[in-house]
């Protein structure tokens, strides 16, 4: 079905492309000048007098340049059936209106409800570990049961934690939104193109504030993080080193008065140091499961207490499998050699038991040939 565009889409695209244009500035201008179309038609001297500014962005030549660029973009939008959501539209993500530096226009592929009742952003390192990936899948899986169809997962389509979050949502049938740092003429990184296609097909979306003509700059990725934070009710940092884009997203989310949560990890783990610091500095609440998130957000679960208890039960296990689970529950994570000693099993036999348990989603393999239970 072809997307229906607003009659003033051309001028809206051009208006949004003006350097420094945000929700607050756009609203101030529209309060003075009747429409975006009038903004581009008005005399330069009159515009400067009205705005009280002599910035070159109000010049005739600059505004004409934005119109030419917008005309090219409008052709692309129509050819690719892309939705254009403007800050005065009812379909525009209302959470963005509470972020002063958020964009006033978004290009979207997909039909996801960006105003869903529960929107959660999940971010983290591009060098995700099994610990982070396993937690993400488990949390999203439980959230899908607890919140039902009122949930959307947002991330940045990047390597590591981002794509883990998108794939976890896809696996659970939850709509997921990827916020790009480039126009919708491409998927970046290209390796995630199939994921993006599946996201759109399963009720999610790929969004961007950038035109197809815009080049990818390093600063785009940091700018993209503010949209990830602003689209969501809360941000979960799964893994992060002491420095990284996910920590920037967490800080931005806090500045928007959004809740921030972080997954704690061992003090010796490189990609838990950033999360541990957020928690230690009271910049994030510690989160270990979906229940923690619901408590912080004061969201009500659709799963009854009895149903929740049933979800915690493991599938039927053999005697050897149950013994492995019992030992790991008692001792925490163990090296395979130590586990073999406690099990009194040769390594080759223990390996088959571990593979079966891992396949059932009951245990997780950690770096250094160590194993732990997932619940």
Rosetta blueprint (number, residue, H / E / L):
1 X L
2 X L
3 X L
4 X L
5 X L
6 X L
7 X L
8 X L
9 X H
10 X H
11 X H
12 X H
13 X H
14 X H
15 X H
16 X H
17 X L
18 X L
19 X L
20 X L
21 X L
22 X L
23 X H
24 X H
25 X H
26 X H
27 X H
28 X H
29 X H
30 X H
31 X H
32 X H
33 X L
34 X L
35 X L
36 X H
37 X H
38 X H
39 X H
40 X H
41 X H
42 X L
43 X L
44 X H
45 X H
46 X H
47 X H
48 X H
49 X H
50 X H
51 X H
52 X L
53 X L
54 X L
55 X L
56 X H
57 X H
58 X H
59 X L
60 X H
61 X H
62 X H
63 X H
64 X H
65 X H
66 X H
67 X H
68 X H
69 X H
70 X H
71 X H
72 X H
73 X H
74 X H
75 X H
76 X H
77 X H
78 X H
79 X H
80 X H
81 X L
82 X L
83 X E
84 X E
85 X E
86 X E
87 X L
88 X L
89 X L
90 X L
91 X L
92 X L
93 X L
94 X H
95 X H
96 X H
97 X H
98 X H
99 X L
100 X L
101 X L
102 X L
103 X L
104 X L
105 X E
106 X E
107 X E
108 X E
109 X E
110 X E
111 X L
112 X L
113 X L
114 X L
115 X L
116 X L
117 X L
118 X E
119 X E
120 X E
121 X E
122 X E
123 X E
124 X L
125 X L
126 X L
127 X L
128 X L
129 X L
130 X H
131 X H
132 X H
133 X H
134 X H
135 X H
136 X H
137 X H
138 X H
139 X H
140 X H
141 X H
142 X H
143 X H
144 X H
145 X H
146 X H
147 X H
148 X L
149 X L
150 X L
151 X E
152 X E
153 X E
154 X E
155 X E
156 X L
157 X L
158 X L
159 X L
160 X L
161 X H
162 X H
163 X H
164 X H
165 X H
166 X H
167 X H
168 X H
169 X H
170 X H
171 X H
172 X H
173 X L
174 X L
175 X E
176 X E
177 X E
178 X E
179 X E
180 X L
181 X L
182 X L
183 X L
184 X L
185 X L
186 X L
187 X L
188 X L
189 X L
190 X H
191 X H
192 X H
193 X H
194 X H
195 X H
196 X H
197 X H
198 X H
199 X H
200 X H
201 X H
202 X L
203 X L
204 X L
205 X E
206 X E
207 X E
208 X E
209 X L
210 X L
211 X L
212 X L
213 X L
214 X L
215 X L
216 X L
217 X L
218 X H
219 X H
220 X H
221 X H
222 X H
223 X H
224 X H
225 X H
226 X H
227 X H
228 X H
229 X H
230 X H
231 X L
232 X L
233 X L
234 X E
235 X E
236 X E
237 X E
238 X L
239 X L
240 X L
241 X L
242 X L
243 X L
244 X L
245 X H
246 X H
247 X H
248 X H
249 X H
250 X H
251 X H
252 X H
253 X H
254 X H
255 X H
256 X L
257 X L
258 X L
259 X E
260 X E
261 X E
262 X E
263 X L
264 X L
265 X L
266 X L
267 X L
268 X L
269 X L
270 X H
271 X H
272 X H
273 X H
274 X H
275 X H
276 X H
277 X H
278 X H
279 X H
280 X H
281 X L
282 X L
283 X L
284 X L
285 X E
286 X E
287 X L
288 X L
289 X L
290 X H
291 X H
292 X H
293 X H
294 X H
295 X H
296 X H
297 X H
298 X L
299 X L
300 X L
301 X L
302 X L
303 X L
304 X L
305 X H
306 X H
307 X H
308 X H
309 X H
310 X H
311 X H
312 X H
313 X L
314 X L
315 X L
316 X L
317 X L
318 X L
319 X H
320 X H
321 X H
322 X H
323 X H
324 X H
325 X H
326 X H
327 X H
328 X H
329 X H
330 X H
331 X H
332 X L
333 X L
334 X E
335 X E
336 X H
337 X H
338 X H
339 X H
340 X H
341 X H
342 X H
343 X H
344 X L
345 X L
346 X L
347 X H
348 X H
349 X H
350 X H
351 X H
352 X H
353 X H
354 X H
355 X H
356 X H
357 X H
358 X H
359 X H
360 X L
361 X L
362 X L
363 X E
364 X E
365 X E
366 X E
367 X L
368 X L
369 X L
370 X E
371 X E
372 X E
373 X E
374 X L
375 X L
